[in-house]
């Protein structure tokens, strides 16, 4: 499907709604910062269509905090917790 691109005057188009995303990002970061040990953040995205955007906000907030987080979803709810230390598999050789 080809994109239809046109130019409009600024006063003819709706205002951007980017402030909502920033508010959500700030509130997610605040919850991440005060999360207690052994706890998980639960976020109700409101609809299944908003789950992906919510997961992206969790990833972005974690990146800004400089910490890795795991997130998953069940229905319209997104869950997140700090990722544990990365485990590396080591190759063991057996001496004969």
Backbone as CSV, one residue per row, in Angstrom:
resi,resn,N_x,N_y,N_z,CA_x,CA_y,CA_z,C_x,C_y,C_z
1,UNK,0.851,-1.176,0.000,0.000,0.000,0.000,0.893,1.235,0.000
2,UNK,0.677,2.120,-0.941,1.477,3.330,-1.048,1.024,4.360,-0.020
3,UNK,1.978,5.085,0.512,1.657,6.146,1.474,1.140,7.365,0.735
4,UNK,0.158,8.018,1.312,-0.354,9.276,0.765,0.187,10.396,1.632
5,UNK,1.018,11.227,1.069,1.687,12.291,1.814,1.229,13.631,1.265
6,UNK,0.875,14.531,2.164,0.467,15.873,1.758,0.980,16.881,2.780
7,UNK,0.916,18.146,2.424,1.352,19.214,3.323,0.135,20.014,3.749
8,UNK,0.092,20.370,5.042,-1.017,21.137,5.596,-0.454,22.293,6.409
9,UNK,-1.277,23.311,6.602,-0.899,24.402,7.496,-0.965,23.895,8.924
10,UNK,-0.095,24.416,9.752,0.007,23.955,11.133,-1.310,24.093,11.902
11,UNK,-2.059,25.149,11.643,-3.313,25.356,12.371,-4.458,24.477,11.866
12,UNK,-4.232,23.703,10.804,-5.258,22.806,10.255,-5.158,21.384,10.793
13,UNK,-4.121,21.094,11.545,-3.913,19.728,12.021,-3.994,19.680,13.546
14,UNK,-4.309,18.511,14.131,-4.370,18.414,15.598,-2.991,18.557,16.230
15,UNK,-2.970,19.012,17.465,-1.719,19.162,18.200,-1.143,17.801,18.557
16,UNK,0.175,17.692,18.648,0.787,16.414,19.028,0.422,16.044,20.455
17,UNK,0.299,14.749,20.697,-0.081,14.281,22.034,1.089,13.593,22.723
18,UNK,2.296,14.028,22.490,3.496,13.403,23.042,3.640,13.548,24.539
19,UNK,2.933,14.482,25.143,3.095,14.692,26.579,2.586,13.506,27.385
20,UNK,1.592,12.791,26.891,1.044,11.629,27.605,2.105,10.539,27.740
21,UNK,2.844,10.303,26.683,3.903,9.292,26.726,4.959,9.691,27.745
22,UNK,5.330,10.960,27.765,6.339,11.411,28.713,5.853,11.266,30.155
23,UNK,4.584,11.551,30.407,4.024,11.381,31.752,4.064,9.914,32.166
24,UNK,3.692,9.026,31.242,3.723,7.595,31.533,5.147,7.122,31.785
25,UNK,6.090,7.616,30.989,7.492,7.235,31.150,8.017,7.676,32.512
26,UNK,7.692,8.882,32.917,8.135,9.397,34.210,7.537,8.574,35.349
27,UNK,6.254,8.219,35.247,5.634,7.443,36.330,6.186,6.016,36.388
28,UNK,6.490,5.424,35.234,7.083,4.082,35.232,8.480,4.128,35.850
29,UNK,9.277,5.138,35.487,10.620,5.269,36.066,10.554,5.458,37.573
30,UNK,9.577,6.229,38.053,9.434,6.448,39.493,9.107,5.142,40.206
31,UNK,8.214,4.337,39.625,7.875,3.044,40.230,9.075,2.105,40.212
32,UNK,9.842,2.121,39.135,11.031,1.270,39.041,12.038,1.638,40.126
33,UNK,12.205,2.920,40.351,13.197,3.384,41.323,12.841,2.992,42.747
34,UNK,11.553,2.907,43.072,11.173,2.595,44.449,10.710,1.151,44.651
35,UNK,10.931,0.288,43.653,10.519,-1.109,43.757,11.342,-1.834,44.815
36,UNK,10.661,-2.520,45.715,11.329,-3.267,46.770,11.838,-4.612,46.280
37,UNK,12.743,-5.221,47.033,13.282,-6.525,46.638,12.187,-7.591,46.629
38,UNK,12.232,-8.439,45.613,11.253,-9.511,45.494,9.900,-9.066,44.974
39,UNK,9.778,-7.808,44.570,8.505,-7.276,44.088,8.536,-7.164,42.560
40,UNK,7.334,-7.101,41.963,7.162,-6.975,40.522,6.210,-5.820,40.262
41,UNK,6.478,-5.036,39.235,5.575,-3.947,38.850,4.484,-4.526,37.955
42,UNK,3.229,-4.169,38.237,2.098,-4.559,37.399,1.500,-3.291,36.801
43,UNK,1.409,-3.246,35.469,0.879,-2.086,34.764,-0.322,-2.536,33.952
44,UNK,-1.475,-1.930,34.177,-2.663,-2.234,33.379,-2.646,-1.317,32.166
45,UNK,-2.406,-1.893,30.995,-2.296,-1.111,29.764,-3.655,-0.629,29.273
46,UNK,-4.727,-1.215,29.738,-6.061,-0.781,29.351,-6.633,-1.536,28.170
47,UNK,-5.797,-1.879,27.211,-6.251,-2.660,26.061,-5.086,-3.489,25.548
48,UNK,-5.415,-4.542,24.822,-4.355,-5.394,24.292,-3.524,-4.659,23.255
49,UNK,-4.107,-3.666,22.593,-3.358,-2.878,21.607,-2.296,-2.010,22.279
50,UNK,-2.497,-1.627,23.526,-1.552,-0.758,24.232,-0.444,-1.532,24.942
51,UNK,-0.518,-2.853,24.942,0.475,-3.669,25.653,1.867,-3.476,25.058
52,UNK,1.975,-3.495,23.751,3.291,-3.356,23.111,3.913,-2.000,23.438
53,UNK,3.115,-0.936,23.373,3.625,0.400,23.692,4.064,0.479,25.146
54,UNK,3.339,-0.182,26.033,3.697,-0.183,27.449,5.011,-0.916,27.669
55,UNK,5.207,-2.031,26.983,6.470,-2.760,27.082,7.624,-1.904,26.573
56,UNK,7.386,-1.145,25.511,8.429,-0.268,24.987,8.763,0.828,25.997
57,UNK,7.756,1.326,26.712,8.011,2.333,27.743,8.843,1.746,28.879
58,UNK,8.563,0.493,29.246,9.342,-0.170,30.294,10.795,-0.296,29.847
59,UNK,10.999,-0.705,28.611,12.357,-0.850,28.077,13.073,0.492,28.046
60,UNK,12.373,1.537,27.599,12.972,2.874,27.535,13.317,3.392,28.924
61,UNK,12.406,3.204,29.882,12.647,3.664,31.257,13.836,2.929,31.863
62,UNK,13.914,1.624,31.636,15.036,0.844,32.161,16.351,1.334,31.566
63,UNK,16.348,1.631,30.276,17.549,2.145,29.628,17.986,3.476,30.207
64,UNK,17.024,4.337,30.500,17.355,5.636,31.079,17.883,5.492,32.506
65,UNK,17.412,4.453,33.213,17.906,4.199,34.570,19.220,3.426,34.569
66,UNK,19.575,2.857,33.418,20.826,2.117,33.301,20.777,0.735,33.913
67,UNK,19.588,0.141,33.980,19.408,-1.182,34.574,18.611,-2.051,33.609
68,UNK,18.963,-3.321,33.501,18.215,-4.258,32.662,16.971,-4.729,33.407
69,UNK,15.839,-4.772,32.697,14.582,-5.246,33.273,13.986,-6.304,32.365
70,UNK,13.267,-7.248,32.957,12.483,-8.243,32.217,11.040,-7.780,32.243
71,UNK,10.334,-7.968,31.136,8.910,-7.662,31.137,8.155,-8.724,30.354
72,UNK,6.921,-8.945,30.744,6.059,-9.905,30.083,4.629,-9.425,30.265
73,UNK,3.706,-10.041,29.513,2.319,-9.600,29.601,1.382,-10.795,29.696
74,UNK,0.214,-10.514,30.254,-0.870,-11.492,30.344,-2.148,-10.689,30.140
75,UNK,-2.778,-10.866,28.993,-3.955,-10.068,28.676,-3.572,-8.612,28.492
76,UNK,-4.204,-7.723,29.251,-3.903,-6.289,29.138,-2.929,-5.814,30.205
77,UNK,-2.393,-6.730,30.998,-1.470,-6.353,32.069,-0.032,-6.657,31.664
78,UNK,0.845,-5.716,31.987,2.276,-5.869,31.731,2.975,-5.951,33.081
79,UNK,3.857,-6.912,33.237,4.605,-7.117,34.473,6.077,-6.856,34.184
80,UNK,6.779,-6.308,35.155,8.198,-6.007,34.967,8.943,-6.179,36.279
81,UNK,10.180,-6.655,36.161,11.055,-6.782,37.332,12.495,-6.644,36.860
82,UNK,13.372,-6.254,37.770,14.787,-6.153,37.383,15.317,-7.516,36.954
83,UNK,16.093,-7.521,35.900,16.696,-8.763,35.422,17.819,-9.154,36.371
84,UNK,17.912,-10.417,36.654,18.988,-10.905,37.509,20.305,-10.863,36.760
85,UNK,21.368,-11.229,37.431,22.668,-11.244,36.757,22.656,-12.233,35.593
86,UNK,23.334,-11.884,34.541,23.407,-12.743,33.371,24.273,-13.944,33.685
87,UNK,23.717,-15.116,33.420,24.489,-16.336,33.631,25.131,-16.736,32.321
88,UNK,26.397,-17.060,32.382,27.105,-17.486,31.182,27.426,-18.957,31.296
89,UNK,27.227,-19.611,30.214,27.601,-21.024,30.190,29.076,-21.124,29.875
90,UNK,29.732,-21.970,30.613,31.145,-22.176,30.343,31.326,-23.548,29.732
91,UNK,32.231,-23.625,28.853,32.501,-24.899,28.189,33.498,-25.658,29.049
92,UNK,33.090,-26.821,29.463,33.972,-27.632,30.301,34.604,-28.708,29.439
93,UNK,35.871,-28.872,29.658,36.587,-29.942,28.955,36.976,-30.981,29.987
94,UNK,36.882,-32.191,29.585,37.217,-33.291,30.490,38.606,-33.839,30.138
95,UNK,39.468,-33.783,31.087,40.826,-34.323,30.880,40.773,-35.842,31.083
96,UNK,41.393,-36.541,30.175,41.409,-37.999,30.303,42.747,-38.510,30.673
